[in-house]
Amino acid sequence: MDRDEQMTSGAGHQVVRADHGDRAGRAWRMRVAGATWDEIAAAVGYANGANAFRAVKRFFNRVPEPDRELVRSTWRERHETLWRISLEDAAKRRPGAVRAAVALARSAAQLDGLDAPSRLELVNPDAREFEQVLEELRRRTGVGSPEPDLETIVDAEVVEIDDDRR
C-alpha cells in the first residue's frame, strides 16, 4: 500500500483506506484493458506503478494479465494513427520518414504474426539419417572429405628456370 492507504492507529495497528477495494478494482480493470502499472498509478492515485501492483496483489491475491486481443486491438489503432502520420511525413520528404514508416510497418506485421515463416518443419534425425546428411554435405562441398589416397600424391620438387632458357 502507498502512504495514503497505509496509516497506523495510535495502538500501532494498520488502518486501510475505505476506498482501497474500489481503487484496487479500478486498477485491475485498467490492467486487463492493457494499461501499464505506471498508467494505472497515475489514474487511480497510487504513488507509482510498483505501489499499484502491490495494492492489487494484496487485495486480490494475484495480478491480472491483460486481455491479449484487446491489447492487440489497441496497438492496431495506434499503428493506424502513426501510419497516417508517417505517410504525410514521407510525402513531405521529411528526414527519417521512410525509415520510420518501414519500422512501423514491420512492427504492425509482427503484431499480427505476418512476419512468421509460412512453413516450419522440425526434424530430429536418428544417427543413420544424420550420417547420410553429413555424407551428402561432404560429397557436395568437399569439406570434411576423407584423406586422399597417399599413393596418388605426386612427390615433386620446384625448380627455378633461368630467363635464358625460356
Legacy VTK file of the C-alpha trace (Angstrom):
# vtk DataFile Version 3.0
C-alpha trace
ASCII
DATASET POLYDATA
POINTS 166 float
0.000 0.000 0.000
1.147 3.521 -0.561
1.396 6.227 2.078
-2.191 7.319 1.553
-3.518 3.831 2.200
-1.268 2.727 4.986
-1.747 4.506 8.251
-1.377 3.301 11.745
-3.629 3.926 14.669
-2.274 5.082 17.986
-2.059 1.429 19.061
0.194 0.594 16.098
-2.492 -1.271 14.106
-2.585 -0.793 10.372
-5.548 1.189 9.070
-6.644 0.704 5.448
-8.357 3.397 3.391
-12.063 2.834 2.929
-11.751 3.035 -0.855
-8.898 0.510 -1.061
-11.102 -2.146 -2.681
-12.582 0.333 -5.164
-9.129 1.569 -6.182
-7.776 -1.966 -6.490
-10.800 -2.900 -8.627
-10.284 0.081 -10.926
-6.586 -0.795 -11.177
-7.476 -4.414 -12.020
-9.843 -3.329 -14.816
-7.271 -0.938 -16.263
-4.615 -3.652 -16.248
-6.916 -6.091 -18.035
-7.579 -3.352 -20.596
-3.836 -3.145 -21.268
-2.679 -0.206 -19.135
0.816 -0.242 -17.652
1.244 -0.162 -13.890
2.566 3.417 -14.128
-0.517 4.488 -16.118
-2.712 2.798 -13.535
-0.917 4.525 -10.666
-1.409 7.943 -12.244
-5.098 7.339 -12.986
-6.094 5.670 -9.719
-3.911 7.681 -7.375
-1.083 5.409 -6.276
2.352 6.916 -5.746
3.907 4.774 -8.504
3.461 1.653 -10.593
5.055 -0.632 -8.018
2.580 0.503 -5.364
-0.329 -0.054 -7.741
0.948 -3.567 -8.442
1.340 -4.341 -4.723
-2.104 -2.981 -3.849
-3.804 -5.126 -6.499
-1.796 -8.185 -5.499
-2.652 -7.718 -1.809
-6.342 -7.158 -2.446
-6.908 -9.958 -4.999
-4.012 -12.271 -4.032
-2.942 -12.225 -7.692
-2.452 -9.789 -10.560
-4.398 -9.826 -13.808
-2.940 -10.381 -17.213
-4.112 -8.014 -19.932
-6.575 -9.386 -22.478
-4.196 -10.031 -25.361
-6.765 -9.460 -28.098
-7.766 -6.137 -26.522
-4.120 -5.088 -26.337
-3.598 -6.119 -29.993
-6.654 -4.118 -30.995
-5.330 -1.073 -29.122
-1.965 -1.379 -30.845
-3.603 -1.815 -34.244
-5.379 1.512 -33.705
-2.114 3.134 -32.632
-0.367 1.749 -35.713
-3.106 3.127 -37.973
-2.755 6.588 -36.436
1.023 6.534 -36.705
0.855 5.139 -40.260
-1.180 8.141 -41.450
1.351 10.495 -39.867
4.308 8.620 -41.390
2.767 8.766 -44.876
2.269 12.525 -44.559
5.871 12.926 -43.382
7.165 10.787 -46.259
5.141 12.828 -48.774
6.736 15.995 -47.341
10.169 14.322 -47.681
10.991 14.791 -44.015
14.301 13.233 -42.972
13.831 9.777 -41.472
10.191 9.497 -42.527
10.682 6.483 -44.772
12.771 4.714 -42.143
10.071 5.389 -39.535
7.363 4.100 -41.891
9.315 0.898 -42.546
9.836 0.347 -38.808
6.134 0.937 -38.214
5.149 -1.491 -40.976
7.479 -4.128 -39.523
6.001 -3.630 -36.068
2.454 -3.917 -37.407
3.339 -7.121 -39.273
4.847 -8.620 -36.123
1.742 -7.722 -34.128
-0.431 -9.961 -36.282
2.203 -12.602 -36.991
2.501 -11.691 -40.659
6.274 -11.986 -40.399
6.089 -15.612 -39.269
7.528 -18.241 -41.580
4.917 -19.810 -43.815
6.176 -23.302 -43.038
8.179 -24.544 -40.114
9.476 -28.077 -40.168
11.362 -29.579 -37.259
13.453 -32.625 -37.996
15.090 -34.864 -35.449
17.103 -37.433 -37.432
18.402 -40.640 -35.950
22.156 -41.414 -36.121
21.908 -43.183 -39.514
19.982 -40.306 -41.137
22.411 -37.791 -39.623
25.395 -39.638 -41.124
23.653 -39.718 -44.521
23.151 -35.942 -44.400
26.782 -35.391 -43.408
27.985 -37.657 -46.223
25.848 -35.742 -48.743
27.285 -32.439 -47.479
30.835 -33.800 -47.741
30.159 -35.027 -51.278
28.706 -31.690 -52.426
31.207 -29.377 -50.754
34.348 -31.417 -50.439
34.612 -30.202 -46.850
35.374 -32.923 -44.374
36.184 -35.390 -47.135
38.264 -38.375 -46.162
42.034 -38.081 -46.543
43.230 -38.658 -50.143
44.918 -41.898 -51.059
48.626 -41.353 -50.357
49.676 -43.298 -53.482
48.053 -40.686 -55.723
50.109 -37.869 -54.275
52.978 -36.781 -56.510
56.258 -36.211 -54.756
57.955 -33.418 -56.683
60.317 -30.548 -56.359
60.006 -26.970 -57.646
62.949 -25.839 -59.729
63.580 -22.272 -60.874
64.191 -21.775 -64.559
66.695 -19.183 -65.786
65.345 -16.471 -68.031
67.902 -17.512 -70.687
66.362 -20.982 -71.061
62.904 -19.687 -71.957
LINES 1 167
166 0 1 2 3 4 5 6 7 8 9 10 11 12 13 14 15 16 17 18 19 20 21 22 23 24 25 26 27 28 29 30 31 32 33 34 35 36 37 38 39 40 41 42 43 44 45 46 47 48 49 50 51 52 53 54 55 56 57 58 59 60 61 62 63 64 65 66 67 68 69 70 71 72 73 74 75 76 77 78 79 80 81 82 83 84 85 86 87 88 89 90 91 92 93 94 95 96 97 98 99 100 101 102 103 104 105 106 107 108 109 110 111 112 113 114 115 116 117 118 119 120 121 122 123 124 125 126 127 128 129 130 131 132 133 134 135 136 137 138 139 140 141 142 143 144 145 146 147 148 149 150 151 152 153 154 155 156 157 158 159 160 161 162 163 164 165
